[in-house]
Amino acid sequence: MEVEPLSGGEVWVRACARAALAGRALLPVFVAGRHLLLVRDGGRLFATERACPHEGADLAAGRCSGGRLFCPRHLAWFTLADGTVSPGWDFRPLVTYPVRSRGADVYVRIGSRDLT
């Protein structure tokens, strides 16, 4: 696992090669012991938890559009920037992670105490 430490107990962990996202809007990845989803919406890249917080649906089977990730099971959507759930649903927001491209790779920032 390629890790770059930061101050404050967080690290950037390599998630995949940028080439793995070619032609894909959604890419499931396993980073630091957790199942995440990389989401490309236009020119922006996001990282979220992979399971819907409502019923655990696999969000990799969903779709994204206009800065939102749509759950394939119940059609609620989440704002990619902060994980906020669409109006009318009463469950926690989707966990999101900072993401960046560096060279030919994509990195996700997580807390170092959570590394496995």
N, C-alpha and C positions, 0 to 999 in steps of 0.2 A: 504494500500500500504506500503510495507516494504522498507524503505529508509535508506541509509547510507551516511551521508554528507561527502564531501571531501573539501579540500581547493580549492579556485578558483571558487566557485559557481557551482560545479558539484556534482552529487550524483550518487550512485549506487542504482538502483531500481530492486527489485526482479521481474523477468519475468516469471519464472515457476520452477517447480521441475525438476531436471535432468532426472528423470524417464519418464517425458512426451516426451523426445526425443528418448526414446528407440526404435530402429528399424526405425527411421524416419530421413530423411535428411533435411526436411523442416517443420517448425512448426510455424504457425501464432500465434502471441501473441498480447495482448493489454497492453501496458506499458505506464503509466503516460499520458494517454489521446491520445496515438498515436498507429496506427496499424503498427506493426513491424513484421519482419520475422527472426526467428532463423534458421541458416543454419549450418548443420554439414557436413563438407567435410573431410573425413578421420578422423583423430584425432583432427581436429581443429573446433572451434565453432565461428561463426560470427553472427552479428546482422545487419540488414539493414531495410530501409523503405520497406513496403510491396508492394506499388504500383510502377510500372515502371514509371520513369520520362518522358517517351516518350508519351504514350497514356493511362497511368493509369492501364495497365493490372495487374491482381493479380499475383504477382511473386510466391505466394504459389502454383500455378498451373504449375510452371516452373520446372526446374531440375538443379542440380549442379554437376559439374565434374571438377576435376583438378584445383580447386581454382577459378572457375567461376560459376556465377549464370546466367542461360539462361532464357530469357523472353519467355513465352509461345505464345505470340501474334506475334512477328516479328523476333524472333530468334537472336536478339542482345544479347550480354552477357556482364556481369559486373564482373570485378575483385573483388573478395570478400575482399581482404585486404584493398582496398582504394576506391572502387566504380567506377573506371574508366570504361567507356563504350568501347565496341569493336570498332576497326577501321571501318570507313565508316559511322558512325552515328554521327549526329550533334545535340546532346542535352546534358543537364547537367549530371554529374556523379550521381550515386546512392548514397544516404546518408547512411553512415555506422556508427555504434556505437561500442565502445569498449564493450567487453563481458567477463565475467569470471564466473567460477564455484566456489562456496564456500559451503562446506558441501554438502547437498543434493539439493541445489538450483542453479539456473542460474540467474545472475544479468547483467543488461545493464547500462552503464554509460551515463547519459544525463545531460543537464544543469538544475540546480535547478530552474531557472526563468521560465522554460517551464513546470513545474509541474502543473497539474490541480487538 
